[in-house]
Amino acid sequence: MEHDALDAGEARYELVISVDARRSGQYSDAEKPRMRERIYRVLETAFAQAGVGRDAVHMEDRGDGVLVSVPGRIAVTRLLGLWMVEVHENLREENRSLLVPLGLRVAMHVGPVRHDSRGISGRAVDLTCRLADSAVARQLLDRERADLVLAVSDSLYVDVVSAGGKFIEPARFSPARLGLKEGEVSAWFHLPGRPAPDIGPIAAEEPGAPAGSPPAAPVGGPEAALAAMDAALAARAAAAAGRRVDDSDGADEDGADRYRAQGDLSVHRNNVYQQPVHIGRVTGDSHRKD
């Protein structure tokens, strides 16, 4: 059965894990080999501690990270639970002696994977890599000054994480909407050892989103939606500032005033002021100027 499943033309459902190093481009050529050694030491030690044989998983080197696929005979809960705990602890141990701590972004998804002599491929692989490289994962790692962030696909959260289990706490995951190249997807984010992260304030534009588009909207209640809306409106207002007005009378056809604003500008029309107001001059009965 295992031999048949390895045929290159067939796909099998596997857990795909993508691991990326934080700001890998800032490492010098002399530092990168040591960074890579630490990544492999963290991951491979965690596999051994979780009782997963190194020869039981497929691992591909990605320069600044590792791509892993785990066959279905190994429980996904073991990787989501015990393995992630060991990865986190091993990473913390590595970072104790480093002036600049190593940060890892880990993403997981289960889907059809095809194997050939060069590695693995499929949409499941693409999605997993996109999650690990998402702006939310990147910014959570930096903003929270964390060593590790885990992103899981919506389907993996619904099918596995939401049921809980040993070392798996669904209440510590937060959802977000991501605008990826393939379209919008939902994902869930977790910082090991911490409460559910606050995704709302991040709401960052994802790679592949059209230029000038509003930020990806977080899923987290009205407050998060309002924050994302405020950010989008502020961006549009900033882009509109200083826009040239060609109308000689300074008004649109519908009578609305239009101005070219280089600084502060306020427009007042048909207003009744109950108290003295300063708008270039003082108005009101006591200091009225015609």
CORDA-V243596 format. One record per run of one state. SS is the DSSP state (@ for helix, = for strand, . for the rest). FROM is the first residue (numbers start at 1). TO is the last residue. Records with the same first field share a line. If there is no record, write none. Layout:
BEGIN
SS=FROM-TO + FROM-TO
END
This chain:
BEGIN
.=1-1 + 6-10 + 22-23 + 27-28 + 50-53 + 62-64 + 71-75 + 96-103 + 117-118 + 122-122 + 133-134 + 144-147 + 160-160 + 164-164 + 166-167 + 169-169 + 173-173 + 181-182 + 191-221 + 241-250 + 252-256 + 258-276 + 279-281 + 284-290
@=2-5 + 24-26 + 29-49 + 54-56 + 76-95 + 123-132 + 135-143 + 154-159 + 161-163 + 170-172 + 222-240
==11-21 + 57-61 + 65-70 + 104-116 + 119-121 + 148-153 + 165-165 + 168-168 + 174-180 + 183-190 + 251-251 + 257-257 + 277-278 + 282-283
END
